[in-house]
Amino acid sequence: MVAGEFDLSIGNNFIFSSIVMAQLATNGMNVWLAALIGLIIGTAIGLINGLITLKLKIPSFIATLGTSFFWYAATFFVHGASSQPFSPDPAFAALTAGAIGVIPATFLWWIVLALAFWGLLERNRIGNHIFRGWRQHTGGNRNRSESGQDEAACLRSDRDYGRIRWHSGRILHR
């Protein structure tokens, strides 16, 4: 959402990377290493979505809707339709799902990650690059392309959806 795009595959990304992580930990791998591998898998899926959106110039709605179905199917392929038992060691459970006093660990993780990403976006070149791309496309006004003030954005949108309709027609009429 920060860059004016969104990811519909986030739920299936989370499920797939979590299932793989739990399977690795249950089959004897160190739970911390399995968690790191799960994070790497989730990050790689996000990178794939970004590359599909940027390099193939497919709108993020369409690209991530398609990858969402792909990762949904991949979850069934890897694991099937059953639940995955997962019993991590007590230190991992306390750090990820426990509480410090009355404050849940998940809330503390949320605060830490929110501050880290705020710093990345507001105090780093990467954040400036992301915001600059959004500002160049919309002129800093989210409603500009919707109100007809930005013909280039409207034409890009029409071109992309026209291309999608053309490909869909070719596939359906084979």
VMD Tcl script that builds the backbone (N, CA, C; Angstrom):
set m [mol new atoms 522]
animate dup $m
set s [atomselect $m all]
$s set {name element resname resid chain x y z} {
  {N N MET 1 A 0.814 -1.196 0.000}
  {CA C MET 1 A 0.000 0.000 0.000}
  {C C MET 1 A 0.858 1.261 0.000}
  {N N VAL 2 A 2.050 1.177 0.527}
  {CA C VAL 2 A 2.909 2.344 0.607}
  {C C VAL 2 A 3.239 2.881 -0.782}
  {N N ALA 3 A 3.480 1.985 -1.725}
  {CA C ALA 3 A 3.863 2.382 -3.068}
  {C C ALA 3 A 2.657 2.510 -3.993}
  {N N GLY 4 A 1.449 2.472 -3.450}
  {CA C GLY 4 A 0.254 2.570 -4.271}
  {C C GLY 4 A -0.136 1.236 -4.882}
  {N N GLU 5 A 0.447 0.141 -4.437}
  {CA C GLU 5 A 0.137 -1.202 -4.916}
  {C C GLU 5 A -0.336 -2.027 -3.723}
  {N N PHE 6 A -0.919 -3.172 -3.977}
  {CA C PHE 6 A -1.337 -4.038 -2.884}
  {C C PHE 6 A -1.128 -5.493 -3.272}
  {N N ASP 7 A -1.138 -6.367 -2.264}
  {CA C ASP 7 A -0.819 -7.774 -2.458}
  {C C ASP 7 A -1.978 -8.630 -1.958}
  {N N LEU 8 A -2.686 -9.258 -2.881}
  {CA C LEU 8 A -3.792 -10.133 -2.509}
  {C C LEU 8 A -3.325 -11.528 -2.099}
  {N N SER 9 A -2.063 -11.855 -2.344}
  {CA C SER 9 A -1.575 -13.202 -2.060}
  {C C SER 9 A -0.966 -13.321 -0.662}
  {N N ILE 10 A -1.047 -12.293 0.138}
  {CA C ILE 10 A -0.376 -12.304 1.435}
  {C C ILE 10 A -0.861 -13.440 2.338}
  {N N GLY 11 A -2.143 -13.727 2.310}
  {CA C GLY 11 A -2.677 -14.803 3.154}
  {C C GLY 11 A -2.136 -16.162 2.751}
  {N N ASN 12 A -2.153 -16.455 1.463}
  {CA C ASN 12 A -1.641 -17.744 0.995}
  {C C ASN 12 A -0.128 -17.811 1.099}
  {N N ASN 13 A 0.550 -16.678 0.985}
  {CA C ASN 13 A 1.989 -16.606 1.209}
  {C C ASN 13 A 2.288 -16.997 2.658}
  {N N PHE 14 A 1.533 -16.427 3.591}
  {CA C PHE 14 A 1.719 -16.717 5.011}
  {C C PHE 14 A 1.481 -18.199 5.298}
  {N N ILE 15 A 0.410 -18.745 4.752}
  {CA C ILE 15 A 0.088 -20.152 5.006}
  {C C ILE 15 A 1.160 -21.065 4.430}
  {N N PHE 16 A 1.572 -20.818 3.180}
  {CA C PHE 16 A 2.580 -21.671 2.546}
  {C C PHE 16 A 3.900 -21.633 3.307}
  {N N SER 17 A 4.398 -20.445 3.603}
  {CA C SER 17 A 5.696 -20.354 4.297}
  {C C SER 17 A 5.602 -20.916 5.715}
  {N N SER 18 A 4.458 -20.765 6.374}
  {CA C SER 18 A 4.281 -21.322 7.722}
  {C C SER 18 A 4.251 -22.843 7.699}
  {N N ILE 19 A 3.549 -23.417 6.713}
  {CA C ILE 19 A 3.483 -24.877 6.601}
  {C C ILE 19 A 4.868 -25.455 6.338}
  {N N VAL 20 A 5.612 -24.833 5.426}
  {CA C VAL 20 A 6.966 -25.319 5.134}
  {C C VAL 20 A 7.835 -25.215 6.386}
  {N N MET 21 A 7.748 -24.101 7.090}
  {CA C MET 21 A 8.534 -23.916 8.315}
  {C C MET 21 A 8.174 -24.980 9.357}
  {N N ALA 22 A 6.882 -25.221 9.565}
  {CA C ALA 22 A 6.447 -26.210 10.556}
  {C C ALA 22 A 6.870 -27.618 10.153}
  {N N GLN 23 A 6.796 -27.941 8.861}
  {CA C GLN 23 A 7.235 -29.266 8.409}
  {C C GLN 23 A 8.733 -29.459 8.646}
  {N N LEU 24 A 9.518 -28.434 8.348}
  {CA C LEU 24 A 10.964 -28.537 8.567}
  {C C LEU 24 A 11.268 -28.734 10.051}
  {N N ALA 25 A 10.604 -27.958 10.915}
  {CA C ALA 25 A 10.861 -28.066 12.354}
  {C C ALA 25 A 10.384 -29.409 12.898}
  {N N THR 26 A 9.247 -29.885 12.432}
  {CA C THR 26 A 8.708 -31.162 12.899}
  {C C THR 26 A 9.576 -32.328 12.446}
  {N N ASN 27 A 10.214 -32.198 11.293}
  {CA C ASN 27 A 11.064 -33.276 10.770}
  {C C ASN 27 A 12.499 -33.214 11.281}
  {N N GLY 28 A 12.750 -32.415 12.321}
  {CA C GLY 28 A 14.040 -32.454 12.982}
  {C C GLY 28 A 14.947 -31.260 12.789}
  {N N MET 29 A 14.589 -30.323 11.949}
  {CA C MET 29 A 15.439 -29.150 11.764}
  {C C MET 29 A 15.298 -28.218 12.974}
  {N N ASN 30 A 16.357 -27.508 13.295}
  {CA C ASN 30 A 16.319 -26.512 14.363}
  {C C ASN 30 A 15.192 -25.517 14.068}
  {N N VAL 31 A 14.361 -25.224 15.064}
  {CA C VAL 31 A 13.188 -24.373 14.853}
  {C C VAL 31 A 13.576 -22.949 14.434}
  {N N TRP 32 A 14.715 -22.469 14.915}
  {CA C TRP 32 A 15.155 -21.116 14.544}
  {C C TRP 32 A 15.581 -21.072 13.072}
  {N N LEU 33 A 16.268 -22.116 12.621}
  {CA C LEU 33 A 16.655 -22.195 11.215}
  {C C LEU 33 A 15.419 -22.370 10.328}
  {N N ALA 34 A 14.472 -23.195 10.784}
  {CA C ALA 34 A 13.233 -23.391 10.031}
  {C C ALA 34 A 12.461 -22.069 9.918}
  {N N ALA 35 A 12.438 -21.286 11.003}
  {CA C ALA 35 A 11.756 -19.980 10.970}
  {C C ALA 35 A 12.451 -19.040 9.991}
  {N N LEU 36 A 13.777 -19.057 9.973}
  {CA C LEU 36 A 14.521 -18.231 9.028}
  {C C LEU 36 A 14.215 -18.646 7.587}
  {N N ILE 37 A 14.157 -19.932 7.337}
  {CA C ILE 37 A 13.816 -20.418 5.995}
  {C C ILE 37 A 12.394 -20.000 5.629}
  {N N GLY 38 A 11.463 -20.074 6.574}
  {CA C GLY 38 A 10.092 -19.617 6.322}
  {C C GLY 38 A 10.039 -18.142 5.967}
  {N N LEU 39 A 10.815 -17.323 6.668}
  {CA C LEU 39 A 10.875 -15.888 6.343}
  {C C LEU 39 A 11.487 -15.652 4.968}
  {N N ILE 40 A 12.500 -16.418 4.629}
  {CA C ILE 40 A 13.128 -16.286 3.307}
  {C C ILE 40 A 12.135 -16.674 2.208}
  {N N ILE 41 A 11.375 -17.736 2.432}
  {CA C ILE 41 A 10.372 -18.159 1.446}
  {C C ILE 41 A 9.315 -17.067 1.268}
  {N N GLY 42 A 8.807 -16.530 2.369}
  {CA C GLY 42 A 7.804 -15.469 2.283}
  {C C GLY 42 A 8.338 -14.229 1.585}
  {N N THR 43 A 9.581 -13.871 1.868}
  {CA C THR 43 A 10.196 -12.720 1.216}
  {C C THR 43 A 10.384 -12.976 -0.277}
  {N N ALA 44 A 10.796 -14.186 -0.628}
  {CA C ALA 44 A 10.978 -14.532 -2.042}
  {C C ALA 44 A 9.649 -14.470 -2.796}
  {N N ILE 45 A 8.578 -14.909 -2.165}
  {CA C ILE 45 A 7.260 -14.834 -2.802}
  {C C ILE 45 A 6.884 -13.370 -3.032}
  {N N GLY 46 A 7.132 -12.514 -2.054}
  {CA C GLY 46 A 6.880 -11.082 -2.232}
  {C C GLY 46 A 7.721 -10.492 -3.350}
  {N N LEU 47 A 8.974 -10.917 -3.442}
  {CA C LEU 47 A 9.853 -10.449 -4.513}
  {C C LEU 47 A 9.336 -10.895 -5.879}
  {N N ILE 48 A 8.873 -12.126 -5.963}
  {CA C ILE 48 A 8.298 -12.618 -7.219}
  {C C ILE 48 A 7.092 -11.773 -7.614}
  {N N ASN 49 A 6.222 -11.477 -6.658}
  {CA C ASN 49 A 5.060 -10.626 -6.946}
  {C C ASN 49 A 5.495 -9.255 -7.452}
  {N N GLY 50 A 6.499 -8.682 -6.815}
  {CA C GLY 50 A 6.995 -7.376 -7.233}
  {C C GLY 50 A 7.580 -7.410 -8.632}
  {N N LEU 51 A 8.332 -8.456 -8.936}
  {CA C LEU 51 A 8.914 -8.573 -10.277}
  {C C LEU 51 A 7.841 -8.765 -11.341}
  {N N ILE 52 A 6.831 -9.571 -11.035}
  {CA C ILE 52 A 5.733 -9.763 -11.996}
  {C C ILE 52 A 5.040 -8.432 -12.256}
  {N N THR 53 A 4.794 -7.677 -11.196}
  {CA C THR 53 A 4.094 -6.401 -11.340}
  {C C THR 53 A 4.941 -5.379 -12.089}
  {N N LEU 54 A 6.214 -5.276 -11.756}
  {CA C LEU 54 A 7.050 -4.235 -12.345}
  {C C LEU 54 A 7.620 -4.609 -13.719}
  {N N LYS 55 A 8.131 -5.809 -13.855}
  {CA C LYS 55 A 8.791 -6.185 -15.114}
  {C C LYS 55 A 7.795 -6.554 -16.206}
  {N N LEU 56 A 6.724 -7.240 -15.843}
  {CA C LEU 56 A 5.725 -7.626 -16.845}
  {C C LEU 56 A 4.626 -6.577 -16.990}
  {N N LYS 57 A 4.667 -5.564 -16.132}
  {CA C LYS 57 A 3.712 -4.460 -16.155}
  {C C LYS 57 A 2.262 -4.937 -16.053}
  {N N ILE 58 A 2.068 -5.932 -15.187}
  {CA C ILE 58 A 0.724 -6.425 -14.895}
  {C C ILE 58 A 0.279 -5.733 -13.608}
  {N N PRO 59 A -0.943 -5.208 -13.551}
  {CA C PRO 59 A -1.405 -4.537 -12.330}
  {C C PRO 59 A -1.295 -5.471 -11.121}
  {N N SER 60 A -0.941 -4.905 -9.980}
  {CA C SER 60 A -0.711 -5.718 -8.787}
  {C C SER 60 A -1.953 -6.512 -8.394}
  {N N PHE 61 A -3.134 -5.984 -8.628}
  {CA C PHE 61 A -4.368 -6.705 -8.303}
  {C C PHE 61 A -4.410 -8.029 -9.057}
  {N N ILE 62 A -4.162 -7.992 -10.350}
  {CA C ILE 62 A -4.225 -9.190 -11.185}
  {C C ILE 62 A -3.057 -10.129 -10.882}
  {N N ALA 63 A -1.861 -9.586 -10.788}
  {CA C ALA 63 A -0.670 -10.412 -10.558}
  {C C ALA 63 A -0.760 -11.149 -9.224}
  {N N THR 64 A -1.136 -10.443 -8.174}
  {CA C THR 64 A -1.167 -11.079 -6.859}
  {C C THR 64 A -2.392 -11.969 -6.678}
  {N N LEU 65 A -3.458 -11.706 -7.412}
  {CA C LEU 65 A -4.603 -12.615 -7.403}
  {C C LEU 65 A -4.184 -13.952 -8.006}
  {N N GLY 66 A -3.452 -13.894 -9.120}
  {CA C GLY 66 A -2.960 -15.124 -9.752}
  {C C GLY 66 A -1.971 -15.869 -8.874}
  {N N THR 67 A -1.018 -15.167 -8.287}
  {CA C THR 67 A -0.045 -15.855 -7.430}
  {C C THR 67 A -0.695 -16.366 -6.154}
  {N N SER 68 A -1.761 -15.724 -5.721}
  {CA C SER 68 A -2.501 -16.210 -4.558}
  {C C SER 68 A -3.030 -17.616 -4.821}
  {N N PHE 69 A -3.634 -17.814 -5.989}
  {CA C PHE 69 A -4.140 -19.141 -6.338}
  {C C PHE 69 A -2.993 -20.136 -6.499}
  {N N PHE 70 A -1.872 -19.677 -7.034}
  {CA C PHE 70 A -0.718 -20.554 -7.192}
  {C C PHE 70 A -0.230 -21.053 -5.834}
  {N N TRP 71 A -0.059 -20.162 -4.854}
  {CA C TRP 71 A 0.456 -20.561 -3.545}
  {C C TRP 71 A -0.574 -21.357 -2.758}
  {N N TYR 72 A -1.852 -21.116 -3.025}
  {CA C TYR 72 A -2.913 -21.929 -2.420}
  {C C TYR 72 A -2.772 -23.378 -2.894}
  {N N ALA 73 A -2.587 -23.546 -4.204}
  {CA C ALA 73 A -2.408 -24.888 -4.764}
  {C C ALA 73 A -1.092 -25.510 -4.296}
  {N N ALA 74 A -0.038 -24.710 -4.208}
  {CA C ALA 74 A 1.259 -25.215 -3.756}
  {C C ALA 74 A 1.180 -25.733 -2.322}
  {N N THR 75 A 0.376 -25.082 -1.490}
  {CA C THR 75 A 0.197 -25.542 -0.111}
  {C C THR 75 A -0.415 -26.940 -0.099}
  {N N PHE 76 A -1.439 -27.165 -0.926}
  {CA C PHE 76 A -2.045 -28.489 -0.999}
  {C C PHE 76 A -1.074 -29.509 -1.589}
  {N N PHE 77 A -0.259 -29.098 -2.529}
  {CA C PHE 77 A 0.716 -29.995 -3.136}
  {C C PHE 77 A 1.773 -30.414 -2.113}
  {N N VAL 78 A 2.267 -29.462 -1.348}
  {CA C VAL 78 A 3.326 -29.729 -0.366}
  {C C VAL 78 A 2.799 -30.486 0.838}
  {N N HIS 79 A 1.581 -30.135 1.280}
  {CA C HIS 79 A 1.124 -30.658 2.567}
  {C C HIS 79 A -0.176 -31.436 2.522}
  {N N GLY 80 A -1.013 -31.180 1.582}
  {CA C GLY 80 A -2.319 -31.829 1.572}
  {C C GLY 80 A -3.334 -30.984 2.330}
  {N N ALA 81 A -4.476 -31.575 2.626}
  {CA C ALA 81 A -5.572 -30.828 3.243}
  {C C ALA 81 A -5.718 -31.122 4.729}
  {N N SER 82 A -4.624 -31.449 5.389}
  {CA C SER 82 A -4.686 -31.743 6.821}
  {C C SER 82 A -3.957 -30.665 7.611}
  {N N SER 83 A -4.152 -30.686 8.914}
  {CA C SER 83 A -3.464 -29.702 9.757}
  {C C SER 83 A -2.019 -30.135 9.980}
  {N N GLN 84 A -1.189 -29.182 10.335}
  {CA C GLN 84 A 0.235 -29.450 10.558}
  {C C GLN 84 A 0.529 -29.310 12.047}
  {N N PRO 85 A 0.871 -30.400 12.731}
  {CA C PRO 85 A 1.240 -30.263 14.151}
  {C C PRO 85 A 2.567 -29.517 14.274}
  {N N PHE 86 A 2.654 -28.691 15.292}
  {CA C PHE 86 A 3.878 -27.912 15.490}
  {C C PHE 86 A 4.059 -27.664 16.980}
  {N N SER 87 A 5.121 -28.203 17.539}
  {CA C SER 87 A 5.426 -28.034 18.960}
  {C C SER 87 A 6.848 -27.505 19.090}
  {N N PRO 88 A 7.011 -26.175 19.058}
  {CA C PRO 88 A 8.362 -25.614 19.133}
  {C C PRO 88 A 8.930 -25.716 20.544}
  {N N ASP 89 A 10.232 -25.473 20.645}
  {CA C ASP 89 A 10.845 -25.472 21.973}
  {C C ASP 89 A 10.288 -24.290 22.781}
  {N N PRO 90 A 10.372 -24.348 24.110}
  {CA C PRO 90 A 9.767 -23.306 24.952}
  {C C PRO 90 A 10.313 -21.895 24.701}
  {N N ALA 91 A 11.591 -21.767 24.376}
  {CA C ALA 91 A 12.157 -20.431 24.132}
  {C C ALA 91 A 11.533 -19.803 22.884}
  {N N PHE 92 A 11.381 -20.589 21.837}
  {CA C PHE 92 A 10.764 -20.093 20.601}
  {C C PHE 92 A 9.303 -19.725 20.851}
  {N N ALA 93 A 8.595 -20.581 21.554}
  {CA C ALA 93 A 7.181 -20.320 21.849}
  {C C ALA 93 A 7.021 -19.055 22.691}
  {N N ALA 94 A 7.892 -18.872 23.672}
  {CA C ALA 94 A 7.793 -17.680 24.530}
  {C C ALA 94 A 8.092 -16.407 23.742}
  {N N LEU 95 A 9.077 -16.460 22.867}
  {CA C LEU 95 A 9.472 -15.272 22.111}
  {C C LEU 95 A 8.478 -14.913 21.012}
  {N N THR 96 A 7.791 -15.893 20.459}
  {CA C THR 96 A 6.880 -15.616 19.344}
  {C C THR 96 A 5.415 -15.581 19.739}
  {N N ALA 97 A 5.023 -16.310 20.772}
  {CA C ALA 97 A 3.602 -16.373 21.115}
  {C C ALA 97 A 3.342 -16.200 22.602}
  {N N GLY 98 A 4.358 -15.916 23.371}
  {CA C GLY 98 A 4.182 -15.765 24.805}
  {C C GLY 98 A 3.798 -14.347 25.180}
  {N N ALA 99 A 4.138 -13.961 26.398}
  {CA C ALA 99 A 3.849 -12.613 26.883}
  {C C ALA 99 A 4.961 -12.182 27.823}
  {N N ILE 100 A 5.202 -10.885 27.826}
  {CA C ILE 100 A 6.137 -10.298 28.785}
  {C C ILE 100 A 5.270 -9.517 29.761}
  {N N GLY 101 A 5.051 -10.089 30.919}
  {CA C GLY 101 A 4.085 -9.514 31.848}
  {C C GLY 101 A 2.692 -9.711 31.279}
  {N N VAL 102 A 1.984 -8.615 31.077}
  {CA C VAL 102 A 0.638 -8.696 30.485}
  {C C VAL 102 A 0.642 -8.315 29.009}
  {N N ILE 103 A 1.797 -7.952 28.468}
  {CA C ILE 103 A 1.890 -7.519 27.071}
  {C C ILE 103 A 2.234 -8.721 26.194}
  {N N PRO 104 A 1.373 -9.050 25.225}
  {CA C PRO 104 A 1.655 -10.185 24.341}
  {C C PRO 104 A 2.905 -9.935 23.483}
  {N N ALA 105 A 3.667 -10.992 23.254}
  {CA C ALA 105 A 4.883 -10.882 22.446}
  {C C ALA 105 A 4.559 -10.428 21.027}
  {N N THR 106 A 3.406 -10.830 20.506}
  {CA C THR 106 A 3.051 -10.423 19.146}
  {C C THR 106 A 2.893 -8.908 19.043}
  {N N PHE 107 A 2.382 -8.280 20.089}
  {CA C PHE 107 A 2.257 -6.822 20.089}
  {C C PHE 107 A 3.643 -6.170 20.102}
  {N N LEU 108 A 4.555 -6.719 20.882}
  {CA C LEU 108 A 5.915 -6.177 20.928}
  {C C LEU 108 A 6.612 -6.345 19.578}
  {N N TRP 109 A 6.412 -7.505 18.924}
  {CA C TRP 109 A 6.963 -7.703 17.586}
  {C C TRP 109 A 6.394 -6.673 16.625}
  {N N TRP 110 A 5.097 -6.405 16.731}
  {CA C TRP 110 A 4.452 -5.430 15.851}
  {C C TRP 110 A 5.078 -4.048 16.039}
  {N N ILE 111 A 5.309 -3.648 17.267}
  {CA C ILE 111 A 5.929 -2.343 17.556}
  {C C ILE 111 A 7.341 -2.280 16.968}
  {N N VAL 112 A 8.130 -3.320 17.190}
  {CA C VAL 112 A 9.505 -3.345 16.684}
  {C C VAL 112 A 9.524 -3.267 15.155}
  {N N LEU 113 A 8.682 -4.066 14.505}
  {CA C LEU 113 A 8.652 -4.053 13.038}
  {C C LEU 113 A 8.098 -2.743 12.492}
  {N N ALA 114 A 7.091 -2.179 13.144}
  {CA C ALA 114 A 6.545 -0.896 12.688}
  {C C ALA 114 A 7.611 0.192 12.759}
  {N N LEU 115 A 8.374 0.234 13.839}
  {CA C LEU 115 A 9.444 1.224 13.961}
  {C C LEU 115 A 10.550 0.982 12.930}
  {N N ALA 116 A 10.884 -0.289 12.701}
  {CA C ALA 116 A 11.929 -0.602 11.719}
  {C C ALA 116 A 11.499 -0.174 10.316}
  {N N PHE 117 A 10.267 -0.481 9.933}
  {CA C PHE 117 A 9.814 -0.102 8.597}
  {C C PHE 117 A 9.571 1.395 8.480}
  {N N TRP 118 A 9.166 2.034 9.555}
  {CA C TRP 118 A 9.053 3.495 9.532}
  {C C TRP 118 A 10.425 4.104 9.254}
  {N N GLY 119 A 11.442 3.611 9.964}
  {CA C GLY 119 A 12.795 4.104 9.734}
  {C C GLY 119 A 13.270 3.832 8.317}
  {N N LEU 120 A 12.947 2.659 7.805}
  {CA C LEU 120 A 13.337 2.315 6.434}
  {C C LEU 120 A 12.674 3.242 5.426}
  {N N LEU 121 A 11.391 3.522 5.597}
  {CA C LEU 121 A 10.657 4.331 4.623}
  {C C LEU 121 A 10.886 5.828 4.782}
  {N N GLU 122 A 11.045 6.291 5.988}
  {CA C GLU 122 A 11.156 7.730 6.235}
  {C C GLU 122 A 12.588 8.235 6.335}
  {N N ARG 123 A 13.514 7.382 6.689}
  {CA C ARG 123 A 14.883 7.821 6.958}
  {C C ARG 123 A 15.937 7.133 6.101}
  {N N ASN 124 A 15.544 6.586 4.968}
  {CA C ASN 124 A 16.465 5.815 4.157}
  {C C ASN 124 A 16.210 6.099 2.679}
  {N N ARG 125 A 17.217 5.885 1.860}
  {CA C ARG 125 A 17.064 6.099 0.407}
  {C C ARG 125 A 16.011 5.188 -0.208}
  {N N ILE 126 A 15.904 3.981 0.298}
  {CA C ILE 126 A 14.911 3.048 -0.244}
  {C C ILE 126 A 13.512 3.627 -0.091}
  {N N GLY 127 A 13.217 4.155 1.073}
  {CA C GLY 127 A 11.912 4.770 1.304}
  {C C GLY 127 A 11.676 5.953 0.386}
  {N N ASN 128 A 12.696 6.778 0.208}
  {CA C ASN 128 A 12.568 7.906 -0.715}
  {C C ASN 128 A 12.292 7.422 -2.129}
  {N N HIS 129 A 12.934 6.348 -2.540}
  {CA C HIS 129 A 12.722 5.793 -3.875}
  {C C HIS 129 A 11.284 5.290 -4.034}
  {N N ILE 130 A 10.778 4.596 -3.024}
  {CA C ILE 130 A 9.408 4.076 -3.076}
  {C C ILE 130 A 8.411 5.222 -3.156}
  {N N PHE 131 A 8.566 6.226 -2.288}
  {CA C PHE 131 A 7.636 7.357 -2.286}
  {C C PHE 131 A 7.759 8.179 -3.564}
  {N N ARG 132 A 8.981 8.297 -4.103}
  {CA C ARG 132 A 9.161 9.070 -5.321}
  {C C ARG 132 A 8.403 8.435 -6.484}
  {N N GLY 133 A 8.455 7.099 -6.583}
  {CA C GLY 133 A 7.726 6.410 -7.637}
  {C C GLY 133 A 6.232 6.647 -7.523}
  {N N TRP 134 A 5.710 6.641 -6.313}
  {CA C TRP 134 A 4.275 6.888 -6.110}
  {C C TRP 134 A 3.935 8.328 -6.472}
  {N N ARG 135 A 4.774 9.269 -6.060}
  {CA C ARG 135 A 4.507 10.683 -6.343}
  {C C ARG 135 A 4.597 10.982 -7.834}
  {N N GLN 136 A 5.554 10.356 -8.542}
  {CA C GLN 136 A 5.675 10.591 -9.984}
  {C C GLN 136 A 4.457 10.064 -10.725}
  {N N HIS 137 A 3.935 8.945 -10.280}
  {CA C HIS 137 A 2.794 8.354 -10.965}
  {C C HIS 137 A 1.506 9.130 -10.708}
  {N N THR 138 A 1.320 9.628 -9.487}
  {CA C THR 138 A 0.053 10.276 -9.145}
  {C C THR 138 A 0.199 11.771 -8.920}
  {N N GLY 139 A 1.398 12.286 -8.964}
  {CA C GLY 139 A 1.595 13.694 -8.655}
  {C C GLY 139 A 1.390 13.973 -7.176}
  {N N GLY 140 A 1.484 12.928 -6.342}
  {CA C GLY 140 A 1.285 13.088 -4.909}
  {C C GLY 140 A -0.177 13.127 -4.517}
  {N N ASN 141 A -1.069 12.920 -5.472}
  {CA C ASN 141 A -2.501 12.980 -5.201}
  {C C ASN 141 A -3.111 11.654 -5.608}
  {N N ARG 142 A -3.557 10.855 -4.634}
  {CA C ARG 142 A -4.117 9.537 -4.918}
  {C C ARG 142 A -5.360 9.623 -5.794}
  {N N ASN 143 A -6.112 10.712 -5.718}
  {CA C ASN 143 A -7.356 10.823 -6.473}
  {C C ASN 143 A -7.151 11.410 -7.866}
  {N N ARG 144 A -5.936 11.815 -8.177}
  {CA C ARG 144 A -5.685 12.502 -9.443}
  {C C ARG 144 A -6.010 11.628 -10.648}
  {N N SER 145 A -5.535 10.385 -10.644}
  {CA C SER 145 A -5.779 9.536 -11.799}
  {C C SER 145 A -7.250 9.134 -11.878}
  {N N GLU 146 A -7.931 9.050 -10.740}
  {CA C GLU 146 A -9.336 8.683 -10.751}
  {C C GLU 146 A -10.215 9.840 -11.219}
  {N N SER 147 A -9.778 11.069 -11.015}
  {CA C SER 147 A -10.606 12.214 -11.370}
  {C C SER 147 A -10.425 12.636 -12.826}
  {N N GLY 148 A -9.542 11.945 -13.564}
  {CA C GLY 148 A -9.349 12.278 -14.971}
  {C C GLY 148 A -8.285 13.330 -15.198}
  {N N GLN 149 A -7.603 13.799 -14.155}
  {CA C GLN 149 A -6.578 14.820 -14.310}
  {C C GLN 149 A -5.283 14.242 -14.859}
  {N N ASP 150 A -5.114 12.949 -14.761}
  {CA C ASP 150 A -3.881 12.321 -15.201}
  {C C ASP 150 A -4.204 11.323 -16.310}
  {N N GLU 151 A -4.189 11.799 -17.542}
  {CA C GLU 151 A -4.561 10.950 -18.670}
  {C C GLU 151 A -3.606 9.784 -18.845}
  {N N ALA 152 A -2.328 9.999 -18.558}
  {CA C ALA 152 A -1.350 8.922 -18.736}
  {C C ALA 152 A -1.679 7.744 -17.830}
  {N N ALA 153 A -2.058 8.015 -16.581}
  {CA C ALA 153 A -2.413 6.929 -15.662}
  {C C ALA 153 A -3.661 6.214 -16.139}
  {N N CYS 154 A -4.637 6.955 -16.642}
  {CA C CYS 154 A -5.862 6.333 -17.154}
  {C C CYS 154 A -5.560 5.494 -18.389}
  {N N LEU 155 A -4.725 6.009 -19.277}
  {CA C LEU 155 A -4.382 5.253 -20.480}
  {C C LEU 155 A -3.612 3.987 -20.130}
  {N N ARG 156 A -2.703 4.102 -19.161}
  {CA C ARG 156 A -1.944 2.930 -18.730}
  {C C ARG 156 A -2.897 1.885 -18.180}
  {N N SER 157 A -3.833 2.325 -17.364}
  {CA C SER 157 A -4.799 1.412 -16.779}
  {C C SER 157 A -5.635 0.741 -17.858}
  {N N ASP 158 A -6.140 1.516 -18.827}
  {CA C ASP 158 A -6.944 0.959 -19.908}
  {C C ASP 158 A -6.122 -0.012 -20.753}
  {N N ARG 159 A -4.852 0.333 -21.026}
  {CA C ARG 159 A -3.991 -0.528 -21.820}
  {C C ARG 159 A -3.763 -1.857 -21.106}
  {N N ASP 160 A -3.479 -1.797 -19.797}
  {CA C ASP 160 A -3.210 -3.017 -19.052}
  {C C ASP 160 A -4.435 -3.915 -18.995}
  {N N TYR 161 A -5.589 -3.350 -18.697}
  {CA C TYR 161 A -6.792 -4.172 -18.611}
  {C C TYR 161 A -7.209 -4.674 -19.983}
  {N N GLY 162 A -6.955 -3.903 -21.037}
  {CA C GLY 162 A -7.224 -4.371 -22.390}
  {C C GLY 162 A -6.359 -5.565 -22.728}
  {N N ARG 163 A -5.087 -5.512 -22.330}
  {CA C ARG 163 A -4.165 -6.617 -22.576}
  {C C ARG 163 A -4.632 -7.862 -21.820}
  {N N ILE 164 A -5.093 -7.689 -20.599}
  {CA C ILE 164 A -5.565 -8.823 -19.806}
  {C C ILE 164 A -6.813 -9.436 -20.438}
  {N N ARG 165 A -7.743 -8.586 -20.887}
  {CA C ARG 165 A -8.953 -9.092 -21.538}
  {C C ARG 165 A -8.594 -9.859 -22.814}
  {N N TRP 166 A -7.624 -9.351 -23.586}
  {CA C TRP 166 A -7.218 -10.005 -24.827}
  {C C TRP 166 A -6.649 -11.391 -24.535}
  {N N HIS 167 A -5.736 -11.492 -23.516}
  {CA C HIS 167 A -5.152 -12.773 -23.172}
  {C C HIS 167 A -6.214 -13.730 -22.643}
  {N N SER 168 A -7.140 -13.225 -21.848}
  {CA C SER 168 A -8.205 -14.074 -21.305}
  {C C SER 168 A -9.053 -14.625 -22.441}
  {N N GLY 169 A -9.388 -13.782 -23.422}
  {CA C GLY 169 A -10.172 -14.231 -24.563}
  {C C GLY 169 A -9.458 -15.307 -25.359}
  {N N ARG 170 A -8.148 -15.124 -25.542}
  {CA C ARG 170 A -7.366 -16.140 -26.287}
  {C C ARG 170 A -7.371 -17.468 -25.563}
  {N N ILE 171 A -7.221 -17.434 -24.243}
  {CA C ILE 171 A -7.177 -18.675 -23.478}
  {C C ILE 171 A -8.527 -19.371 -23.491}
  {N N LEU 172 A -9.616 -18.607 -23.312}
  {CA C LEU 172 A -10.949 -19.202 -23.231}
  {C C LEU 172 A -11.451 -19.720 -24.562}
  {N N HIS 173 A -10.979 -19.177 -25.675}
  {CA C HIS 173 A -11.500 -19.569 -26.977}
  {C C HIS 173 A -10.583 -20.535 -27.723}
  {N N ARG 174 A -9.736 -21.230 -27.022}
  {CA C ARG 174 A -8.854 -22.230 -27.668}
  {C C ARG 174 A -9.606 -23.475 -27.981}
}
mol reanalyze $m
mol bondsrecalc $m
mol representation Tube
mol addrep $m
